[in-house]
């Protein structure tokens, strides 16, 4: 079963997801970022380019020819195929309102939850679904 970390209390979900991605990149982790909402994923992509003035977080769409040489992959569909070819030990960052359709062999799953009531409600449903599936759940409060 996968370890799933929920980070609660984000002021803004996408901005926090960008900070989390930067932190994981600097720690040397490979990351697959999933969201079935292509517009939300595009917003994440745009904000990731400007996460910090002096930071560069290399990322591409998972189907990009440069994906094999890039540590951060963005995907809105075909998650199962993407995870099957992702680097060993890759983590999954879920930006979707639902649980991902598969976790594949993801070493860890990250969930960012904002203070928005709809986002918290969706997170509670994901938590319950993960728990029912027997995953190892951890909750963290963002400062």
Residue pairs with C-beta under 8 A, 6 or more apart in sequence:
1 133
1 134
1 135
1 136
2 103
2 106
2 107
2 108
2 109
2 135
2 136
3 107
3 108
3 109
3 135
3 136
3 138
4 108
4 109
4 110
4 111
4 130
4 135
4 136
4 137
4 138
5 108
5 109
5 110
5 111
5 138
5 140
6 111
6 113
6 123
6 127
6 137
6 138
6 139
6 140
7 16
7 20
7 110
7 111
7 112
7 113
7 140
7 141
7 142
8 113
8 120
8 123
8 139
8 140
8 141
8 142
9 113
9 114
9 115
9 141
9 142
10 16
10 17
10 112
10 113
10 114
10 115
10 142
11 114
11 115
12 114
13 95
13 112
13 113
13 114
13 116
13 119
14 40
14 43
14 44
14 47
14 95
15 47
16 112
16 114
16 142
17 33
17 44
17 93
17 95
17 112
18 44
18 47
18 48
18 51
18 57
19 51
20 93
20 110
20 112
21 31
21 33
21 48
21 51
21 57
21 59
21 72
21 93
22 51
22 52
22 55
22 57
24 31
24 91
24 93
24 110
25 31
25 57
25 58
25 71
25 72
29 71
29 89
29 90
29 91
30 71
30 72
30 86
30 87
30 89
30 90
30 91
31 71
31 72
31 73
31 90
31 91
31 92
31 93
32 62
32 73
32 75
32 79
32 82
32 83
32 86
32 90
32 91
32 92
32 93
32 106
33 41
33 44
33 59
33 72
33 73
33 74
33 75
33 92
33 93
33 95
34 75
34 76
34 79
34 82
34 92
34 93
34 94
34 95
34 96
34 100
35 41
35 44
35 76
35 94
35 95
35 96
36 76
36 77
36 96
36 98
37 76
37 95
37 96
37 97
38 76
40 95
41 74
41 75
41 76
41 95
44 74
44 95
45 59
45 74
48 57
48 59
48 72
51 57
57 72
58 70
58 71
58 72
59 70
59 71
59 72
59 73
59 74
60 66
60 67
60 70
60 72
60 73
60 74
61 67
61 73
61 74
61 75
62 73
62 74
62 75
62 78
62 82
63 75
63 78
64 70
67 73
73 82
73 86
75 82
79 100
79 101
79 102
79 104
80 101
80 102
80 104
83 90
83 92
83 102
83 103
83 104
83 105
83 106
84 104
86 104
86 105
86 106
88 105
89 107
90 106
90 107
91 106
91 107
91 108
91 109
91 110
92 100
92 103
92 104
92 106
92 108
92 109
92 110
93 109
93 110
93 112
94 100
94 109
94 110
94 111
94 126
95 112
97 119
97 122
98 122
98 125
98 126
99 126
99 129
99 130
100 109
103 109
109 130
109 135
111 123
111 126
113 119
113 120
113 123
114 120
127 137
130 137
131 137
